[in-house]
Amino acid sequence: MALHDPVDLNKQPDDKVGQILYMGLVCFVVYFSMYMMRKPFTAATFDQVKLWNWDYKILLVVAQVLGYATSKFLGIKIIAELKPEKRLTLLRNLLLFATFSLIGFALSPYEWGPFWLFLNGLPLGLVWGIVFSYCEGRRITEVLTVILSANFIFSSGVAKSLGRSLLAYDIPEQIMPAVIAVCSLPIFFISAYFLKRLPPPSLKDMETKSVRLPMSGTDRKNFLLKYLTPILLFSFVYLLLTVLRDVRDNFMVEIMVDMGIGNSSVFAMTELAVTLIILFVLGFIYLIKENHKALIINLVICLAAVLIILGASILLTAEKLSPLIWMVFTGIGLFLPYIILNGIAYDRFIATYRIKGNVGFIMYITDAIGYLASVSVLIVKNFFDPNLHWFDFYKNMTFIVGGATAVALVFLLGYFVSKKPIPV
């Protein structure tokens, strides 16, 4: 059975702007709702609380990311095997569970905070794979993915701005995340109603991008054995990008404060600028019909992007770039490859080599490794250099991530340039 219900395939509309906007908006709003349950707590600093010799906010972030990483490992099997008729029920239950965990966080003593944040992250890590399964295997997958991925940047900034605004009205730090999550539930239920009714890929989509199928244990084993080299390289690149992205995303407030910026609207505006630029750059890739060519171009964009991170940080160190503009440039350099490796490149990879399977399996392997590394970096930072300012920590990470990912991307490009595609 294909990942999409194969009904009325010949009657599906061709690639039209209206279809792209409608499907993109529905997927965006569903995932936006998830962000309102995941990210608002990072708008608080919790600087009055210490627990077990930990910075309390780091402890909360580690707990949530551990839950998130756990769900990514579970998702390697769950998302790869997920059947279409079970998607929406699972999605609904996951977001309700995440909301109830934030209510538990609001009502419990602070010692229980890490437990509730772990439970909050546990269901949310599966949401991306479910929503993306509605987007993959289409000629317009790139555009839908870019619209959906705008949540990584824009919605995270909105969540922090909303959180800071509620804190300014004296809503307690522990209660604020639950308030935002509960208010976002109606938005989720309305968007989920439309998500269920999205059309499946057309016959032309299936011919161009291949049919997407649930993967058995044998399918997954055979895939790994055949494509171990690119999977390892993809995982290494995504690991580093995830670490950098999590530091930026979870500690944006602290980074901005170190830069002397305390205005809550700056968070959303900075990320809006990054979002618009990335939408413009990636929005045209879907026009490339030849899958192998598109895969190579995606990786070239990734390489150029991480070089932007390096260049911006060099200019900042030389005092040739202001910190705020540096944040915009490093955001562009970070999120361009991060979004591409959240489905776009893997979708073209599967289509290029006519692989029997789905994007979710590859994505959850790289995701699981990336978030596990992110937790490890936060633990090291807390115990070995707790007094290092987040601005300096983030800046140092940009040099490490920019250099190492550039080398790995060169090897990835070499692999795919030399490996010829399988004809349609």
N, C-alpha and C positions, 0 to 999 in steps of 0.2 A: 504493500500500500504506500502510495506517495505521501509526502508530508502535507500536501494540500488535497482537499477533497476534489477528485477529478470529475466535476460536473459541468456540463455546458461549456466545454473547453473551446469549441469552435465559435461560441457566441461572445467570448470575452473581447472587450474593446482593445484596440491597439494602443501603443504608447502615446497617450495624450496628456497634455498638461493637467487637465482636470483630474484624471486618474492618479497621476503622480501626487498632486496636491492633496487630494482626498485621502489616499492611502498613507501618505507621509504624515499628514496631520493626525490621523487616528493613532498611528503607531507612536508618534511623538508624544501625544497627550497621555497615552497609557504609561509610557516610560517616565514622563514628567511626574506622574502621580507617585511612582516608585521613589523618585528622588526626593519628594517631599516627606517620605518616610525614612529615608536613609541619611540625608545630609544636614538637616537643620541643627542637630546637636553640635556640629562643628563650628557654628557661629558663636557658641559660648566658649569662654576660656577656662572656667572652673578653677581659677587661680587661687581660690580660697580653700581648696580641698587637696589633701594629700592622703594617699592610701597605700600601705605596705611599702613605703619608701619610693613610691612611683609618683610621677607627675600624673594627676588624676585624668586629665584629658588624654594624655598618651595611653593610659591604661584603658580608657573607654574606646579609643580608636583601635588599639590592638585587639580588644575583645570583639568589636564589631567586625574588623577585618578577618579575624580568626573564624568567626561564623560565616563570613562571606567566602573565605577560602575553602572552608569545609564544604559549603554548598557547591563550589566549583568542582571539587573532586567528585562529589556525588553526581554532579551534572554530566560528567564524562559518560556515565551510563544512562542517567535519567533522560537527558536532552537528546542523546543520540538515538534512544529507543522510543521517544515520545510519539504517540499517534495523534493525528489531528483532532479527533473527537474528544480527547482528554485535556487539550491545552487550556481551554478557558476555565474549566473547573479548577485545575491546578493553580492557574494564575490568580484566580479569585481567593482561594484559600491561603496562598502565600502572602498576599498583601494584607489580608485580615489578620493573619498571625503576626506579621511585622507591626501592625498598628497596636495590637493588644500588648505586645512586648514593650512598646513605648509608654503605654498607659501604666504597665507594671513599673517601668523606670521612674515615672512621675510620682507614683504612690509609695515607693519603697525607700527605706534608708539608703544613703549614698553608697554604703558598703555593697549593696546588691546591684549597683549600677553596671559593673562589668558583665554580670550574669545576664541582665536584661538586654544589654547591647549585643552580646553574643547571639542571643535568641533573635534579635532584630536582624542581624546580618545573615543568619542561617537560611531564611527563605528567600531573601532578596537576591542572592547570587544566581538564582535560577531564572529570574525574570527576563534578563536579556535574551537568553537562549529561546525562551518561549516566544517573545515578541519578534525576534529576528526570523524565526521559522515562518512567519507570515510574509517576510520580505525576500527570502533567498530564492534562487532559481528563476529569477525574472530578468528580462532585458533592462528593467529599470531598477535593479537591486542596488546599484551604486547610489542613485539619487535617494532612494528610500532609506538606505543606510546612513547617508550623510545627514538627512533630516532627522532620523532617529538619534544619531550620535551627537547631534547638537545639544542633547541633554547633558552629555559629559561636561560641557563647558557652560552653556547658558543656564540650565536648570540648577546646576550646582551653585552658580552665582546667585540666582534668585532665592534658593533655599537659605543661603547665608544672609542675604539682605533681609528676607522675611524674619529670620531668626533674630538678627540684630535689632530690627524694628520692634519686635515684641519685647525683647529685653529692655529696650529704651522706655517701654511702657510698664516697666517693673514686673513683667511676667517672669517668674523664677526660671533659672537656667534648666532645672530638672523637669519642669512642666512644659516649657516652650516646645520641645520636639513633638510631644503628644498632641498639643493643640493644632499644630500645622498638619500632622498626619491625619487626624480625625477630619479636619476641614477639607483635606484632599480626597477623601473617600468618595464623595458624590461625583467628583470629576472622573475618578477611576471607573466607577460603575457605568457612567454614561459612555465613556470612550470604549469600555470593554464591550458594550452592546454593539457598537459599530465594528469593533475589531473582529468579532465573530462572523460578521457579514461581509468581510473583505473577499473579493473574488480570488479563486485559485489562479496559478500561472496558466497562460494560454498554451496552445499547442506550439506556437512559434517560440514561446519562452522555453518550453521543454526541449525543443530541437536545438536551440541556441545554447542554453545553459545546462542541459541534461536534467533528467528527472531526479528529484531529491527523495531519498528513501530512508526510513529508519534503519539503523545499523545493528546487526547482531554482534555477539561477542567475537565470532569468527571473522566477520567483516572488519571489525575494529583491529583485530590482531593482524590480519593480512595487510590492511592499510598501513599500519605502523611499520611493519617489516619492509614494505616496498618504498615508503617515503620517509624513513627515519631521519635522513640527513636534513632535508628542509624543515621537518617538524622541530628538530633540535635547534636549528638556527632561528626559526620563528619564535620558539619558546625563549631563547636567550634574549632576543631583541625585545620581546614583549615583557619579559621579566624586568628589564632595566626601565622601560618606559612606564610600567605600572608603578614601580618604586617612586620614580620622579613625579608621576601624576598624583599619587596618593599623598606625598609630602606637600605638593602645591595645593591640592584640593582640601585636605583635612586641616592644614595649618595656614591657609590663606590669610585668615584674620591676623595671626601672629606675624606672618611675613610682612603684611601691609603695615602693621603697627611698628615693626622694626624700621620700616621705610618712612615712618612719620605720617601715615595715612590712616585715619580712623573713621572716615565717612562711610557708612554702610552701603550707600548707593554705588560707590566706586567698585565694589566687588562685582556687582551685576554688570556695570558698564564696561569694565575691563574685559570680562568674559564675553560680553556681547560683541565687542570689536573683534575678538579672536574668532568667535563663531561665524560672523559674517564673512570674514576673509576665507575661512576654511570651506564654508558653503560654496563660495565662488570658485575656489580652486578645484574642489572635488566634484562639483556639480556637473562637470562636462565629461567626466570619464565614461559615463554610461553611453556616450555617443560612439565610443570605440567598440565596434562589433566583434573584432577578432580577439578571442579570450587570451591567447598567449601574449599578444602585443600589449593588451591592457594590463596583464599581470606584471610585465616588465616595467611599464610606465608607472604603475603604482609603487613598485619598489624604488624606482629612480626618484619619485617624489618623496618617499620616505628618507632616502639618503640625503637629498637636498635639504629636507626639513631638519634633520639632526645636525647638519652643518650650520644651519641658521642658529640653532641653540648654542653651538660652540662659538660662532662669530659674535653673537649678541653678548655672551658672557665675557669674551675677550675685550669687547668694546666697553662693557661696564667696568671691568677691572682697570682699564686704561682711562676711565672717567670720560669717555667719549659718548656715553649713552646714559640717559636718566634712568633711575630704577623703575619708574612706572612704564616707560617705553620698553625697557628690558623685559618686564613681566609680560607685555603683549607679545614681543618677539619670541620669548621662550615658550609662551603659550601656543603660538602658531607652530613652532618647531616641534613641540611635544605632541599636540593633539592631531596634527596631520597624520603622522605615522600611527598614532594610537587608534584613530578612527579607521584607518585603512586596515589595520591588523585586528579590528573587531568585526570582521566579516567580509569586507570588500575584496581583499586579496585572496582570502580562502574561497570565496565564491567563484572567483576567476580560476583559482587553482583546481578546484573540482571540475569546473567546466572544461578547462584546457586538457585535462587528462582523462575526462569522461569517467570519473571515479564513482563507484556505487556507494552512495552515502550522503552525508549532509554536513553543513558548516559547523553545526553545534559540537560535534565530536572534536574537531581540530581546535575550535575556539575555547572549549572548556579545558583541554589539556594545557594550553598556553596560559589561560586565565588562572587556573589552579596554581601553577608554578609561580606566576607573577605575584599573586596576592600572598602566597607563603613567603616569598622574598621580601615583600613590603612589610609584613609583620616583623621579620627578622631584623630589618634595618631600623625600625622604630625601637625595638628592644635594645639593640646595640647603642643607639643614640641615647636612650634613657639612662643606661647604666655606665657607659664609657665616656660620654661627653654631654651630660645633662645641661650644662650651662651655655653651650653653644647656641647662639641666636638662630632662630629658624630661617632668617634671611640668609645668613652665612652658610647654614647647612644646605639650603636649597641651591645656593650659588655653587657650592662645591660639588653638589650632585650633578649639576648641569654639565660640568666638565667631564666627569666620569662617564655619565650616560651618553653624552654626545660623542665622545671618542670611541667608546666600546661598541655602541650600536652602529656607528659608521663602518667599522671594520666588519662586523657580522653581516651587514647589508650588502657589502661588496661581495662577500662569499655567496650570499643568497642569489644575488644577481648572476653571478658566474654559474651557479647551478642551473637556474631556469633558462638562461640564454643557451646553455649547451644541451638541455634536455628538450627535444622536439615535441610538439603537441600531438595528441591523437586526433586524427581527422574526424569531423562530425559525420 
